[in-house]
Structures are given as C-alpha cells and as structure tokens.
Amino acid sequence: MAKLRVFISSTYYDLKHIRSYVSSFITKMGYEATLSEKGKIAYDPSMPLDQSCYKDAESTDILVLIIGGRYGSATSETDSSRITSDFYQRYESVTRKEFETANSHDIPTYILVEKSVMSEYETFKKNRINTTIDYAHVDSVNIFNFLDDILNRGKNNPLFQFEQPQEIENWLKSQWSGYFRTLLENKSQNKQLNSLSKQVGELSSINNSLQRYLEEVIQRVGGDSAHDIIEKEHQNISNDKLFRKLMDQSLFSSLVEDYDVKFEDAKNCFSDNDSLEGLVHDLSILSDEFDEEDLMKHWRGNEEILDDINIIREFLSKPKLLRTDTLVG
C-alpha cells in the first residue's frame, strides 16, 4: 500500500532545523515526507526547478506550510532583475506559489507560523500604510501580505503559532487525528447530505416564489407607491451586498476599521477619483494618519495595490485605473 505523502513547504536556510524535525515526525508516523533538499521531488530537466515543485505540490496528499521571517526566492516567472532589497517591494515567492498551487487543488493544508512573525503581523495590521516602521523578525512586507491571503481564505487554512518544534508535533497529531475522524463521519453522512442538498434547492425555489408573490401582493395593495416600495427594497439588498463585498477587501476594510474612515467616505473616494493622485489626496484629507507624499510613494512602488484598487472600483462599476498612468514617478 502506498504511503501518504506530506509535502513540506518553506524557505530553507532559516528554517532547515524545523524542516528536519517535521520531516522526522512525519516519517515516524509512517508517512512519506517530501522535501526539496532530500531529493524527493522529481525534477523535469525541460522546465525550471520551481515548476517541478509546484507539480509535486498539486499531487501530494497533505501540505505543511512553515512561515518564518524570510519571504524567500522569487518564482521563475518573476523578472529577477527588478527585485531589490526594498522591504515593500512585492513579488511572488516559490513558497507562496507552492501553497497556492496545493490550495487551488484542495490539498489539505496546515500552516505553521513562528510566534515572533505573527506578533509583528499584528503590528502591521494596525499600521498598513505606515512605511516608517522597522520590523525585527521579517525581511519583507510580502510575508504580511501572504498571511493576509491565508487568513482571508474561507477554508483549508488552519494556522498554528509555534516557538518550539515539539509544539508542532503535538498540533499536527491532533489535527490529523481530527481530520481522519471527520472523514469517517462524512462517509456515513453522505446520504444525509444528498438529501439536504435537495431540500436546500427546494428552499431556494420557494424563496424565489415567495419574493415574486410578495411583490404581486404589494402591487395589488400598495397603489401608486407599490413600485417605489419594491425598488427601495431591491436597493437595500443591493447596498447590503456591496457593503459586504467592499469590506471583504483588506485595503478597503483597513481604512474603515483601522483608520476610522467612514464607509460612505471611503466608497466615494474610490468611486469619484479616476487617478491614483486624486484618490491619495482625498484619503489624506479624511484621516490625519495619512501623509499624502508618503502614501503616494508607497502605493506607486507596489503594483499589487493597483490591483486591489481596481477590484474595489469594479465593485463600484467604475473603469480600472491604468498601470502606466499610476505607477510612473
């Protein structure tokens, strides 16, 4: 019988002792540990080395991601000539791509984060736009962005903070035992789930019918105001959906929750400004914590921020800001 394969993903030099400990633990459990330095990955000479790692990550049974203070090497798809030592420069690392590859294939994933890194992440969350802070345990803002991405995922993102390797062993034992038990329970519940799925479909159909019925009732008894009542309710539903979409974006929610910018004011800033300069100017007016010059410099130097802005503008039915217009200077 083939052994269960566990892929260990992390930077190497700063975490090699942790990688070795976790590998030994996995082997003692009777599983197969896959690490790049142990020659367990089948490299294809026709493709870059990191591409072979991603291929292995998508075919493994379990992925264990370990995050320390180093972000790691850029992927082969990245233009390495553009990468500098700037703390705030954004790029995708091999480790992050391994995680995203496994996660996109629904590989069960377990995330281990050094406590010192997690502590600085908490500081970063309260100072996202402040570029004057020196972080002692982290070498790139990309680690914080990576943690943002992990924690914002709706599933498959259990995270554990550790100081000693022994803590990792105990946590993984508990997690895998619970997962195995869940699989057994799910097997016996498949018939019930199929039945529930049918009932949910019926409820959805009933809900749509009820909405149409209520609208007909309002039209009959509401007289001339019936149309306005129905339109107002539709608008309330639409506004609620927009609120949830915008607050799911970390760039937008940080303005509201961390910098006390009112929701409507933040929404209007992203909606009314067709340039990065105008957006930054209006935000600096809304909060004394923003220095317009520093904020402009930081946002111009980070291409992913433009992507975040354009996602928000898409929700607001506004055209995208062009990268060539906003990132020059």
NORUR-V255503 format. One record per backbone hydrogen bond with DSSP energy under -1.0 kcal/mol. NH is the residue of the N-H (numbers start at 1). CO is the residue of the C=O. If there is no record, write none. Layout:
NH_CO + NH_CO
This chain:
6_32 + 7_62 + 8_34 + 9_64 + 19_15 + 20_16 + 21_17 + 22_18 + 23_19 + 24_20 + 25_21 + 26_22 + 27_23 + 28_24 + 29_25 + 30_27 + 31_26 + 32_4 + 34_6 + 39_36 + 40_35 + 43_41 + 47_44 + 53_49 + 54_50 + 55_51 + 56_52 + 57_53 + 58_54 + 61_5 + 62_5 + 63_108 + 64_7 + 65_110 + 66_9 + 67_112 + 75_92 + 78_75 + 80_78 + 82_79 + 83_80 + 89_86 + 94_73 + 97_93 + 98_94 + 99_95 + 100_96 + 101_97 + 102_98 + 103_99 + 104_100 + 106_103 + 107_102 + 110_63 + 111_158 + 112_65 + 113_160 + 114_67 + 115_162 + 118_114 + 119_115 + 120_116 + 121_117 + 122_118 + 123_119 + 124_120 + 125_121 + 127_124 + 130_127 + 139_69 + 141_87 + 143_140 + 145_141 + 146_142 + 147_143 + 148_144 + 149_145 + 150_146 + 151_147 + 152_148 + 153_150 + 160_111 + 162_113 + 167_164 + 169_165 + 170_166 + 171_167 + 172_168 + 173_169 + 174_170 + 175_171 + 176_172 + 177_173 + 178_174 + 179_175 + 180_176 + 181_177 + 182_178 + 183_179 + 184_180 + 185_181 + 186_182 + 187_183 + 188_184 + 193_189 + 194_190 + 195_191 + 196_192 + 197_193 + 198_194 + 199_195 + 200_196 + 201_197 + 202_198 + 203_199 + 204_200 + 205_201 + 206_202 + 207_203 + 208_204 + 209_205 + 210_206 + 211_207 + 212_208 + 213_209 + 214_210 + 215_211 + 216_212 + 217_213 + 218_214 + 219_215 + 220_216 + 221_217 + 222_218 + 225_222 + 226_223 + 229_225 + 230_226 + 231_227 + 232_228 + 233_229 + 234_230 + 235_231 + 236_232 + 237_233 + 238_234 + 239_235 + 240_236 + 241_237 + 242_238 + 243_239 + 244_240 + 245_241 + 246_242 + 247_243 + 249_246 + 253_249 + 254_250 + 256_252 + 257_253 + 258_254 + 259_254 + 261_255 + 266_262 + 267_263 + 268_264 + 269_265 + 270_266 + 271_267 + 272_268 + 273_269 + 279_275 + 280_276 + 281_277 + 282_278 + 283_279 + 284_280 + 285_281 + 286_282 + 287_283 + 290_287 + 295_291 + 296_292 + 297_293 + 298_294 + 299_295 + 300_296 + 301_297 + 302_299 + 305_302 + 307_303 + 308_304 + 309_305 + 310_306 + 311_307 + 312_308 + 313_309 + 314_310 + 315_311 + 316_312 + 317_314 + 318_313 + 326_322 + 327_323
